[in-house]
Amino acid sequence: MSGSTAAPDRPDERLVRTSPLRKLLGRPELGSVVGAAAVFLFFAIVADSFLRASSFGTVLYAASVLGIMAAPVALLMIGGEFDLSAGVLVTSSALVSSMFSYQMTANVWVGVLVSLLVTLAIGAFNGFMLTRTKLPSFIITLGTFLMLTGLNLGFTKLISGTVSTKGIGDMEGFDSAHALFASTLTLGSIQLKVTILWWIALVAVATWILLRTRFGNWIFAVGGEADAARAVGVPVIRTKIGLYLGVAFAAWVSGQHLLFSYDVVQSGEGVGNELTYIIAAVIGGCLITGGYGSAIGSAVGAFIFGMTSKGIVYAEWNPDWFKFFLGAMLLLATLLNAWVRKRAEATT
């Protein structure tokens, strides 16, 4: 018999229970939740009207308009890419729907469906160009941004003679489309826009995709290291094109809301909004480098944006300071998220 002793059995790592604290510290949106609580308390103290029921509906509406786009943008960033054309793509979607319906004197639903096809085609174009040229998504989508900005203005002036579209409020199908994309729901004393339901639905679907599907695993894989993901069989090209299609679909929803809320669309709208979507995702815990983040975090980031944009108004401050607060929140949230990640890594 050998005198050596057998090594003690070690528990399978997969069976070791993780403490609630470790799970909490591992959540990407933890920092943004803490920030949202701080912003809420701050404006609850400095603005008397902030806690009114009507104010709550207004804050949620501002958050939802941003959050509809922030959710797919967050997934795209987790996948390691950007889309600088997302803001003007919303306007393009609304313009296509409006001008096609007006010029063809068709039911507005025809224009809505044509707009969906065109918007998805632009998203597919971004994904295809990215994967085929190997250029950075910053360059690809910056080019798309500039092209769409010019097309929006050029086609609108060519067709309508002005920088805005013609009204389609009296056309067949407008009322039903308005009900789906721009109606207002009454819940007690609170007026809630239907965009809030769209926002919740998109965040729920995005969260399910990330945490419960194979495609979600692919998103994290290509965002962490695309070459390594490709080596183990992850369809990198299909995944990235799918992410851009997701951004395009959300842009279509936002564009239809823009159109059916105001009946007409200004061709210059949307410029600069793409940065706001990215800011919401970053505040929500997404890393610029990809591979980390959550759709829920993007929703919290959008909610912070809504509270800040409306809280400044309720506090009767000069709205010119809004961008300052937005920039400060971006820096603070990034630092807090980095600290949370370090704490999470230290407990593993």
Secondary structure, DSSP 8 states (H G I E B T S, - for coil): ------------GGGS---HHHHHHT-TTHHHHHHHHHHHHHHHHH-GGGGSHHHHHHHHHHHHHHHHHHHHHHHHHHTT---TTHHHHHHHHHHHHHHHHHHHT--HHHHHHHHHHHHHHHHHHHHHHHHHH---HHHHHHHHHHHHHHHHHHHHHHHHSSSB----TTSTTHHHHHHHHT-EEEETTEEEETHHHHHHHHHHHHHHHHHHSHHHHHHHHHHH-HHHHHHTT--HHHHHHHHHHHHHHHHHHHHHHHHHHHSS-BTTTTTTHHHHHHHHHHHTT--TTSS---HHHHHHHHHHHHHHHHHHHHTT--GGGHHHHHHHHHHHHHHHHHHHHHHHHHH-
